[in-house]
Amino acid sequence: MSLITERGYDGTSIDDIAERADVARGTFFNYFQRKEDLISEWGERRRTRLAAALEADGVGAATGSVVRLERCMTLLGRLNEEEYEVTVAMLTAWVKAGRPLLEEPFVGDTFASIIETGVKRGELRGGLSPAQVGEVLRDLYLGTLYRWSRESVPGESGVLEAELIAVLRLLVRGIAAADGR
């Protein structure tokens, strides 16, 4: 990841990776079929970190759904901000490789689970499709993450987190006027 962060995904070859890791080129292929698999590995590590952070956070199922959604967005913001350079480099590679279209919507499923609980408890409006709302939240997260990766300044903290909370609150509160017009 550090090599890709330094040189960019396209500027890093398998030979470069093997050399940095002090292994033979063939050893790389013992772990990955192709360079693009590094992107999947990066994503899997992030999913594991998010799941562990949510578990360790203490904001369990007994907590209100909106609070749980806010906490999830906060953790996503921190995860990306803590690894700014790696996130920007790998996010760029992820998009170029078409991975957003190919990978399972882990974050969307995480949001959907929270929504489903909220609907069952009556905290959220009945009739919602948890899967659809989960995907909308995933789209808001990814769109915000893409913008942040282009516009942010290295070392700024809390910017992504604040933006994620703002878009979540916009969705939760809605955009319609009070009289419905």
N, CA and C of each residue as an Amber inpcrd file, in Angstrom:
protein
   543
   0.8250000  -1.1970000   0.0000000   0.0000000   0.0000000   0.0000000
   0.8670000   1.2580000   0.0000000   1.9650000   1.2090000   0.7330000
   2.8250000   2.3970000   0.7740000   3.4270000   2.6880000  -0.5900000
   3.7740000   1.6650000  -1.3260000   4.3390000   1.8530000  -2.6600000
   3.2900000   2.4480000  -3.6030000   2.0770000   1.9440000  -3.5370000
   0.9960000   2.4730000  -4.3710000   0.6840000   3.9120000  -3.9700000
   0.7700000   4.1920000  -2.6840000   0.5490000   5.5590000  -2.2150000
   1.6190000   6.4930000  -2.7670000   2.8600000   6.0430000  -2.7940000
   3.9680000   6.8660000  -3.2920000   3.8990000   7.0870000  -4.8000000
   3.6570000   6.0250000  -5.5420000   3.7670000   6.0790000  -7.0040000
   2.4360000   6.0770000  -7.7390000   1.3540000   5.8170000  -7.0140000
   0.0670000   5.6490000  -7.6670000  -0.1030000   4.2110000  -8.1040000
  -1.3180000   3.8000000  -8.2810000  -1.6070000   2.4170000  -8.6520000
  -1.0260000   2.0920000 -10.0220000  -1.2850000   2.9640000 -10.9940000
  -0.7990000   2.7190000 -12.3500000   0.7190000   2.7750000 -12.4430000
   1.3490000   3.5310000 -11.5660000   2.8020000   3.6780000 -11.5890000
   3.5410000   2.6090000 -10.7940000   2.8020000   1.6310000 -10.2840000
   3.3940000   0.5750000  -9.4810000   3.1930000  -0.7600000 -10.1900000
   4.2860000  -1.4440000 -10.4480000   4.1940000  -2.7420000 -11.1170000
   4.2850000  -3.8790000 -10.0970000   3.9430000  -5.0540000 -10.5420000
   4.0870000  -6.2380000  -9.6930000   5.5540000  -6.4290000  -9.3310000
   6.4440000  -6.1650000 -10.2800000   7.8790000  -6.2620000  -9.9880000
   8.2810000  -5.2860000  -8.8800000   7.7230000  -4.0690000  -8.9210000
   8.0080000  -3.0830000  -7.8720000   7.5450000  -3.5970000  -6.5100000
   6.3620000  -4.1810000  -6.4980000   5.7960000  -4.6970000  -5.2450000
   6.6560000  -5.8370000  -4.7080000   7.0190000  -6.7660000  -5.5850000
   7.8580000  -7.8970000  -5.1650000   9.2000000  -7.4150000  -4.6310000
   9.7920000  -6.4340000  -5.3200000  11.0820000  -5.8970000  -4.8700000
  10.9510000  -5.2560000  -3.4970000   9.9070000  -4.4390000  -3.3050000
   9.7030000  -3.7670000  -2.0090000   9.4810000  -4.7920000  -0.9030000
   8.7750000  -5.8740000  -1.2320000   8.4950000  -6.9090000  -0.2330000
   9.6570000  -7.8860000  -0.0600000  10.6720000  -7.7050000  -0.8910000
  11.8540000  -8.5650000  -0.8550000  11.4880000 -10.0350000  -1.0700000
  10.6610000 -10.2510000  -2.0930000  10.2660000 -11.6040000  -2.4850000
  10.4020000 -11.7250000  -4.0000000  10.3910000 -12.9500000  -4.4750000
  10.4260000 -13.1860000  -5.9170000   9.0740000 -12.8120000  -6.5260000
   9.0820000 -12.4120000  -7.7770000   7.8450000 -12.0410000  -8.4950000
   6.7920000 -13.1450000  -8.3810000   7.2270000 -14.3850000  -8.4990000
   6.2900000 -15.5070000  -8.4100000   5.6030000 -15.6060000  -7.0590000
   6.2810000 -15.1570000  -6.0120000   5.6840000 -15.1940000  -4.6740000
   4.4480000 -14.3060000  -4.6060000   4.4760000 -13.1890000  -5.3150000
   3.2980000 -12.3140000  -5.3760000   2.0830000 -13.1260000  -5.8100000
   2.2780000 -13.9690000  -6.8200000   1.1690000 -14.7390000  -7.3860000
   0.7200000 -15.8850000  -6.4840000   1.4770000 -16.1810000  -5.4470000
   0.9980000 -17.1400000  -4.4420000  -0.1360000 -16.5360000  -3.6220000
  -0.1900000 -15.2130000  -3.5850000  -1.1940000 -14.5180000  -2.7730000
  -2.2670000 -13.8260000  -3.6150000  -1.8910000 -13.3740000  -4.7810000
  -2.8110000 -12.6220000  -5.6400000  -2.7000000 -13.1310000  -7.0780000
  -3.8270000 -13.2820000  -7.7560000  -3.8080000 -13.7140000  -9.1530000
  -3.3520000 -12.5900000 -10.0730000  -3.7090000 -11.3660000  -9.7150000
  -3.3490000 -10.2050000 -10.5310000  -3.2530000  -8.9810000  -9.6170000
  -2.6930000  -7.9250000 -10.1430000  -2.4950000  -6.7100000  -9.3500000
  -3.8220000  -6.1500000  -8.8310000  -4.8850000  -6.2590000  -9.6120000
  -6.1900000  -5.7380000  -9.2170000  -6.7000000  -6.3660000  -7.9170000
  -6.2080000  -7.5730000  -7.6140000  -6.6400000  -8.2350000  -6.3780000
  -6.1720000  -7.4870000  -5.1350000  -5.1620000  -6.6370000  -5.2880000
  -4.7380000  -5.7930000  -4.1620000  -5.8620000  -4.8400000  -3.7560000
  -6.6360000  -4.3990000  -4.7390000  -7.7550000  -3.4980000  -4.4620000
  -8.7910000  -4.2220000  -3.6080000  -9.0950000  -5.4610000  -3.9790000
 -10.0580000  -6.2490000  -3.2020000  -9.5520000  -6.5010000  -1.7910000
  -8.2570000  -6.7760000  -1.6670000  -7.6630000  -6.9980000  -0.3460000
  -7.7740000  -5.7350000   0.5100000  -7.5080000  -4.5910000  -0.0990000
  -7.6420000  -3.3100000   0.6010000  -9.0820000  -3.1350000   1.0900000
 -10.0400000  -3.4100000   0.2100000 -11.4470000  -3.2810000   0.5870000
 -11.8270000  -4.2360000   1.7040000 -11.3370000  -5.4430000   1.6370000
 -11.6450000  -6.4410000   2.6740000 -11.0740000  -6.0130000   4.0260000
  -9.8770000  -5.4820000   4.0190000  -9.2870000  -4.9970000   5.2780000
 -10.1020000  -3.8490000   5.8680000 -10.6070000  -2.9770000   5.0120000
 -11.4400000  -1.8580000   5.4740000 -12.7590000  -2.3780000   6.0500000
 -13.3630000  -3.3600000   5.3890000 -14.6190000  -3.9380000   5.8910000
 -14.3940000  -4.5650000   7.2680000 -13.2830000  -5.2650000   7.4070000
 -12.9600000  -5.8950000   8.6880000 -12.7690000  -4.8410000   9.7700000
 -12.0610000  -3.7680000   9.4290000 -11.8510000  -2.6850000  10.4080000
 -13.1590000  -2.0170000  10.7910000 -14.0410000  -1.7820000   9.8070000
 -15.3330000  -1.1580000  10.1050000 -16.1570000  -2.0690000  11.0100000
 -16.2430000  -3.3500000  10.6760000 -17.0240000  -4.2910000  11.4890000
 -16.4840000  -4.3490000  12.9210000 -15.1610000  -4.3970000  13.0540000
 -14.5530000  -4.4400000  14.3860000 -14.8160000  -3.1460000  15.1510000
 -14.7200000  -2.0170000  14.4600000 -14.9680000  -0.7200000  15.1160000
 -16.4210000  -0.6060000  15.5560000 -17.3410000  -1.0620000  14.7330000
 -18.7580000  -1.0270000  15.1130000 -19.0140000  -1.9320000  16.3150000
 -18.3750000  -3.0790000  16.3180000 -18.5130000  -4.0260000  17.4280000
 -17.9410000  -3.4490000  18.7200000 -16.7610000  -2.8470000  18.6260000
 -16.0750000  -2.3050000  19.7950000 -16.6740000  -1.0000000  20.2890000
 -17.4360000  -0.3640000  19.4280000 -17.9570000   0.9660000  19.7190000
 -18.9230000   0.9900000  20.8980000 -19.5930000  -0.1080000  21.1460000
 -20.5470000  -0.1360000  22.2380000 -21.9070000   0.4080000  21.8580000
 -22.0600000   0.8620000  20.6230000 -23.3600000   1.3310000  20.1530000
 -24.0310000   0.1180000  19.5240000 -24.7230000  -0.6350000  20.3620000
 -25.3180000  -1.8810000  19.9160000 -26.7410000  -1.7260000  19.4220000
 -27.3690000  -2.8530000  19.2310000 -28.7160000  -2.9010000  18.6740000
 -29.7390000  -2.1810000  19.5590000 -29.4430000  -2.0290000  20.8430000
 -30.3850000  -1.3460000  21.7320000 -30.4020000   0.1660000  21.4880000
 -29.3810000   0.6730000  20.8450000 -29.2840000   2.1000000  20.5470000
 -30.2180000   2.4380000  19.3890000 -30.7340000   3.6520000  19.3740000
 -31.6120000   4.0840000  18.2980000 -30.9520000   3.9980000  16.9320000
 -31.7510000   3.7590000  15.9190000 -31.2380000   3.5400000  14.5710000
 -30.5260000   4.7550000  13.9980000 -31.0470000   5.9370000  14.2270000
 -30.4010000   7.1380000  13.6820000 -29.0400000   7.3310000  14.3420000
 -28.9490000   7.0880000  15.6330000 -27.6610000   7.1870000  16.3300000
 -26.6960000   6.1500000  15.7690000 -27.1670000   4.9450000  15.5150000
 -26.3030000   3.8960000  14.9480000 -25.8340000   4.2770000  13.5470000
 -26.7170000   4.8640000  12.7350000 -26.3150000   5.3160000  11.3990000
 -25.2660000   6.4180000  11.4980000 -25.4760000   7.3590000  12.4100000
 -24.5010000   8.4390000  12.5980000 -23.1590000   7.8680000  13.0400000
 -23.1880000   6.8990000  13.9160000 -21.9400000   6.3100000  14.4020000
 -21.2130000   5.5850000  13.2710000 -21.9640000   4.8960000  12.4410000
 -21.3740000   4.2000000  11.3050000 -20.7220000   5.2030000  10.3480000
 -21.4110000   6.2960000  10.0470000 -20.8450000   7.3240000   9.1700000
 -19.6040000   7.9500000   9.8020000 -19.6480000   8.1800000  11.1040000
 -18.4970000   8.7350000  11.8120000 -17.2910000   7.8070000  11.6900000
 -17.5110000   6.5370000  11.9070000 -16.4170000   5.5640000  11.8040000
 -15.8780000   5.4860000  10.3830000 -16.7580000   5.5280000   9.3870000
 -16.3020000   5.5290000   7.9960000 -15.4530000   6.7660000   7.7070000
 -15.8910000   7.9050000   8.2090000 -15.1180000   9.1290000   8.0230000
 -13.7380000   9.0250000   8.6340000 -13.6790000   8.5360000   9.8500000
 -12.3830000   8.4090000  10.5400000 -11.4730000   7.4020000   9.8510000
 -12.0450000   6.2860000   9.4370000 -11.2670000   5.2590000   8.7520000
 -10.5690000   5.8320000   7.5230000 -11.2820000   6.6150000   6.7520000
 -10.7110000   7.2160000   5.5470000  -9.7290000   8.3250000   5.8710000
 -10.0510000   9.1510000   6.8450000  -9.1640000  10.2590000   7.1930000
  -7.8630000   9.7790000   7.8150000  -7.9160000   8.6930000   8.5980000
  -6.7030000   8.1620000   9.2290000  -5.7020000   7.6560000   8.1990000
  -6.1900000   7.2180000   7.0680000  -5.3310000   6.6800000   6.0130000
  -5.5090000   7.4990000   4.7440000  -5.4240000   8.7920000   4.8750000
  -5.7320000   9.6990000   3.7680000  -5.0320000   9.3120000   2.4700000
  -3.7110000   9.2220000   2.4920000  -2.9600000   8.9800000   1.2610000
  -3.3050000   7.6330000   0.6420000  -3.3830000   6.6020000   1.4700000
  -3.7380000   5.2690000   0.9790000  -5.1630000   5.2820000   0.4310000
  -6.0660000   5.9260000   1.1450000  -7.4580000   5.9770000   0.6990000
  -7.5700000   6.6360000  -0.6650000  -6.9300000   7.7690000  -0.8470000
  -7.0190000   8.4780000  -2.1280000  -6.4330000   7.6230000  -3.2550000
  -5.2650000   7.0270000  -3.0190000  -4.6250000   6.2050000  -4.0560000
  -5.4600000   4.9680000  -4.3860000  -5.9390000   4.2780000  -3.3750000
  -6.6720000   3.0380000  -3.6130000  -8.0940000   3.3130000  -4.1000000
  -8.6970000   4.3850000  -3.6500000 -10.0360000   4.7340000  -4.1330000
  -9.9840000   5.0390000  -5.6260000  -8.9560000   5.7480000  -6.0380000
  -8.7690000   6.0460000  -7.4650000  -8.6090000   4.7470000  -8.2520000
  -7.7870000   3.8400000  -7.7520000  -7.5880000   2.5570000  -8.4170000
  -8.8740000   1.7390000  -8.4260000  -9.6170000   1.7700000  -7.3380000
 -10.8750000   1.0200000  -7.1990000 -11.8740000   1.4650000  -8.2570000
 -11.9800000   2.7760000  -8.4410000 -12.9200000   3.3110000  -9.4290000
 -12.4440000   2.9780000 -10.8460000 -11.1620000   3.1990000 -11.1320000
 -10.6250000   2.9080000 -12.4720000 -10.8080000   1.4430000 -12.8530000
 -10.7110000   0.5660000 -11.8790000 -10.8410000  -0.8720000 -12.1390000
 -12.3020000  -1.3190000 -12.2320000 -13.2270000  -0.3770000 -12.0260000
 -14.6420000  -0.7170000 -12.1080000 -15.1680000  -1.4910000 -10.9180000
 -14.4250000  -1.4790000  -9.8360000 -14.7970000  -2.2740000  -8.6630000
 -16.1080000  -1.8550000  -8.0030000 -16.4830000  -0.5690000  -8.0120000
 -17.7700000  -0.2390000  -7.3830000 -18.9420000  -0.9950000  -8.0180000
 -18.7920000  -1.3710000  -9.2750000 -19.8560000  -2.0990000  -9.9610000
 -19.7830000  -3.5950000  -9.7250000 -18.6380000  -4.0900000  -9.2800000
 -18.4080000  -5.5320000  -9.1790000 -18.4930000  -6.0800000  -7.7650000
 -18.1830000  -5.2760000  -6.7790000 -18.0650000  -5.7920000  -5.4270000
 -19.3930000  -5.7890000  -4.6830000 -19.4760000  -6.6630000  -3.7140000
 -20.6620000  -6.7610000  -2.8850000 -20.8380000  -5.4600000  -2.0840000
 -22.0650000  -5.0280000  -1.9190000 -22.3120000  -3.7490000  -1.2230000
 -22.2940000  -3.8840000   0.2980000 -21.1310000  -4.2150000   0.8580000
 -21.0080000  -4.4390000   2.2920000 -21.5460000  -3.2560000   3.1020000
 -21.1380000  -2.0530000   2.7440000 -21.5690000  -0.8740000   3.5040000
 -23.0820000  -0.6900000   3.3530000 -23.5970000  -0.9050000   2.1510000
 -25.0470000  -0.8150000   1.9370000 -25.7950000  -1.8300000   2.7790000
 -25.2530000  -3.0380000   2.8750000 -25.8840000  -4.0740000   3.7020000
 -25.8230000  -3.7030000   5.1820000 -24.7240000  -3.0940000   5.5960000
 -24.5970000  -2.6480000   6.9850000 -25.6560000  -1.6030000   7.2980000
 -25.7990000  -0.6250000   6.4070000 -26.8420000   0.3880000   6.5950000
 -28.2310000  -0.2480000   6.5740000 -28.4710000  -1.1710000   5.6510000
 -29.7860000  -1.8080000   5.5210000 -30.1780000  -2.5410000   6.7970000
 -29.2130000  -3.1880000   7.4250000 -29.4880000  -3.8930000   8.6760000
 -29.9530000  -2.9200000   9.7630000 -29.3050000  -1.7810000   9.8350000
 -29.6970000  -0.7650000  10.8250000 -31.0960000  -0.2310000  10.4920000
 -31.3580000   0.0150000   9.2170000 -32.6720000   0.5130000   8.7880000
 -33.7540000  -0.5050000   9.1180000 -33.4960000  -1.7590000   8.8380000
 -34.4770000  -2.8150000   9.0990000 -34.8610000  -2.8480000  10.5740000
 -33.8750000  -2.7460000  11.4510000 -34.1420000  -2.7120000  12.8870000
 -34.9800000  -1.4880000  13.2460000 -34.6310000  -0.3470000  12.6630000
 -35.3720000   0.8820000  12.9450000 -36.8230000   0.8290000  12.4850000
 -37.0710000   0.2060000  11.3480000 -38.4470000   0.0550000  10.8530000
 -39.2230000  -0.8700000  11.7800000 -38.6240000  -1.9870000  12.1660000
 -39.2960000  -2.9460000  13.0530000 -39.6550000  -2.3230000  14.3910000
 -38.8000000  -1.4340000  14.8850000 -39.0470000  -0.7770000  16.1810000
 -39.9870000   0.4120000  16.0800000 -40.2950000   0.8170000  14.8720000
 -41.1340000   1.9930000  14.6900000 -40.3680000   3.3010000  14.7810000
 -39.0370000   3.2450000  14.8100000 -38.2140000   4.4540000  14.8570000
 -38.1670000   5.1280000  13.4890000 -38.3330000   4.3290000  12.4660000
 -38.3050000   4.8260000  11.0920000 -39.6330000   4.4760000  10.4340000
 -39.9840000   5.2450000   9.4580000 -41.2660000   5.1010000   8.7810000
 -41.4510000   3.6780000   8.2380000 -42.6400000   3.1500000   8.4530000
 -42.9730000   1.8330000   7.9230000 -43.0550000   1.8800000   6.4050000
 -42.9150000   0.7340000   5.7930000 -43.0140000   0.6640000   4.3460000
 -41.7060000   0.9330000   3.6250000 -40.6700000   1.2980000   4.3650000
 -39.3640000   1.5080000   3.7310000 -38.7770000   0.1700000   3.3190000
 -38.0480000   0.1710000   2.2450000 -37.2600000  -0.9920000   1.8550000
 -35.8710000  -0.8100000   2.4430000 -35.5310000  -1.5960000   3.4790000
 -34.2040000  -1.4410000   4.0760000 -33.0760000  -1.5780000   3.0540000
 -33.2090000  -2.5060000   2.1210000 -32.1630000  -2.6890000   1.1080000
 -32.0220000  -1.4390000   0.2450000 -33.1530000  -0.8610000  -0.1500000
 -33.0980000   0.3360000  -1.0020000 -32.5130000   1.5180000  -0.2350000
 -32.9350000   1.7130000   0.9970000 -32.3950000   2.8150000   1.7970000
 -30.9130000   2.5730000   2.0820000 -30.5340000   1.3300000   2.3270000
 -29.1180000   0.9990000   2.5290000 -28.2790000   1.3640000   1.3230000
 -28.8080000   1.0970000   0.1230000 -28.0860000   1.4520000  -1.1010000
 -28.0290000   2.9670000  -1.2990000 -29.0830000   3.6660000  -0.9480000
 -29.0630000   5.1300000  -1.0370000 -27.9990000   5.6880000  -0.0980000
 -27.9470000   5.1600000   1.1090000 -26.9240000   5.6080000   2.0610000
 -25.5190000   5.2640000   1.5660000 -25.3580000   4.1000000   0.9630000
 -24.0610000   3.7270000   0.3700000 -23.6920000   4.7130000  -0.7310000
 -24.6630000   5.0590000  -1.5750000 -24.4070000   6.0210000  -2.6430000
 -24.0100000   7.3830000  -2.0800000 -24.7040000   7.8160000  -1.0290000
 -24.3470000   9.0890000  -0.3910000 -22.9350000   9.0170000   0.1990000
 -22.6310000   7.9010000   0.8290000 -21.2850000   7.7220000   1.3940000
 -20.2280000   7.7800000   0.3020000 -20.4070000   6.9990000  -0.7480000
 -19.3950000   6.9530000  -1.8030000 -19.2730000   8.2840000  -2.5360000
 -20.3860000   8.9330000  -2.8180000 -20.3270000  10.2380000  -3.4760000
 -19.5840000  11.2570000  -2.6310000 -19.8590000  11.2490000  -1.3440000
 -19.1700000  12.1540000  -0.4270000 -17.6860000  11.7950000  -0.3340000
 -17.3900000  10.5150000  -0.2860000 -16.0030000  10.0600000  -0.2360000
 -15.2420000  10.4640000  -1.4990000 -15.8470000  10.3250000  -2.6650000
 -15.1970000  10.7240000  -3.9200000 -14.8940000  12.2180000  -3.9270000
 -15.8770000  13.0270000  -3.5450000 -15.6680000  14.4870000  -3.4930000
 -14.5470000  14.8290000  -2.5210000 -14.6020000  14.2370000  -1.3480000
 -13.5820000  14.4930000  -0.3270000 -12.2000000  14.1320000  -0.8480000
 -12.0900000  13.0070000  -1.5440000 -10.7750000  12.5760000  -2.0280000
 -10.1980000  13.5420000  -3.0570000 -11.0540000  14.2490000  -3.7670000
 -10.5880000  15.2310000  -4.7600000 -10.3110000  16.5940000  -4.1410000
 -11.0730000  16.9610000  -3.1350000 -11.0610000  18.3400000  -2.6370000
 -10.3660000  18.5280000  -1.2930000 -10.1050000  17.4690000  -0.5800000
  -9.5970000  17.6170000   0.7770000  -8.1120000  17.9670000   0.7860000
  -7.7020000  18.4210000   1.9280000  -6.3100000  18.7780000   2.1550000
  -5.7220000  17.7300000   3.0980000  -4.5860000  17.1360000   2.7340000
  -3.9730000  16.1450000   3.6270000  -3.7860000  16.7150000   5.0320000
  -4.1090000  15.8980000   6.0150000  -3.9350000  16.3230000   7.4010000
  -5.1640000  16.9530000   8.0260000  -6.1210000  17.3880000   7.2120000
  -7.3600000  17.9230000   7.7770000  -8.1290000  16.7730000   8.4030000
  -8.5730000  16.9580000   9.6100000  -9.3510000  15.8820000  10.2130000
 -10.7570000  16.3860000  10.5240000 -11.6820000  15.4620000  10.4600000
 -13.0700000  15.7660000  10.7790000 -13.8940000  16.2850000   9.6220000
 -13.2690000  16.6340000   8.5090000 -13.9880000  17.2070000   7.3750000
 -14.9070000  16.1590000   6.7430000 -14.3700000  15.0020000   6.4420000
 -15.1750000  13.9420000   5.8410000 -16.2520000  13.4850000   6.8100000
 -15.8710000  13.3040000   8.0290000 -16.8260000  12.8810000   9.0580000
 -18.0050000  13.8540000   9.1480000 -17.7210000  15.1420000   9.1770000
 -18.7810000  16.1550000   9.2630000 -19.6780000  16.1370000   8.0300000
 -19.0780000  15.9750000   6.8690000 -19.8590000  15.9400000   5.6360000
 -20.7500000  14.7010000   5.5860000 -20.2240000  13.5620000   6.0370000
 -21.0280000  12.3400000   6.0590000 -22.2170000  12.4720000   7.0000000
 -22.0030000  13.0660000   8.1460000 -23.1040000  13.2790000   9.0910000
 -24.1200000  14.2510000   8.4900000 -23.6540000  15.2850000   7.8060000
 -24.5600000  16.2610000   7.1900000 -25.4440000  15.6120000   6.1230000
 -24.8750000  14.7580000   5.2580000 -25.6950000  14.1250000   4.2190000
 -26.6410000  13.1020000   4.8270000 -26.2070000  12.4270000   5.8750000
 -27.0990000  11.4880000   6.5610000 -28.2940000  12.2340000   7.1560000
 -28.0330000  13.3280000   7.8260000 -29.1200000  14.1020000   8.4410000
 -30.0640000  14.6780000   7.3880000 -29.5180000  15.0690000   6.2540000
 -30.3520000  15.5450000   5.1560000 -31.3100000  14.4500000   4.7120000
 -30.8190000  13.2500000   4.5630000 -31.6770000  12.1370000   4.1640000
 -32.7050000  11.8290000   5.2460000 -32.2660000  11.7690000   6.4930000
 -33.1690000  11.4140000   7.5890000 -34.2700000  12.4620000   7.7590000
 -33.9210000  13.7160000   7.6640000 -34.9150000  14.7870000   7.8470000
 -35.7300000  15.0550000   6.5980000 -35.2020000  14.6980000   5.4560000
 -35.9180000  14.9220000   4.2090000 -35.6780000  16.3280000   3.6780000
 -36.1730000  16.5410000   2.4860000 -35.9940000  17.8520000   1.8500000
 -37.3180000  18.5440000   1.5390000 -38.4250000  17.8990000   1.8540000
 -39.7290000  18.4980000   1.5750000 -40.0580000  19.5800000   2.5950000
 -40.7910000  20.5690000   2.1550000 -41.2760000  21.6000000   3.0710000
 -42.2720000  20.9590000   4.0430000 -42.4430000  21.6050000   5.1850000
 -43.3160000  21.0490000   6.2190000 -44.7330000  20.8020000   5.7160000
 -45.2200000  21.6160000   4.7980000 -46.5910000  21.4320000   4.3000000
 -46.6430000  20.4820000   3.1050000 -45.5000000  19.8760000   2.7490000
 -45.4720000  18.8630000   1.7130000 -45.3210000  19.3890000   0.2940000
 -45.1990000  20.6990000   0.1080000 -45.0570000  21.2490000  -1.2550000
 -43.6440000  21.2380000  -1.7100000
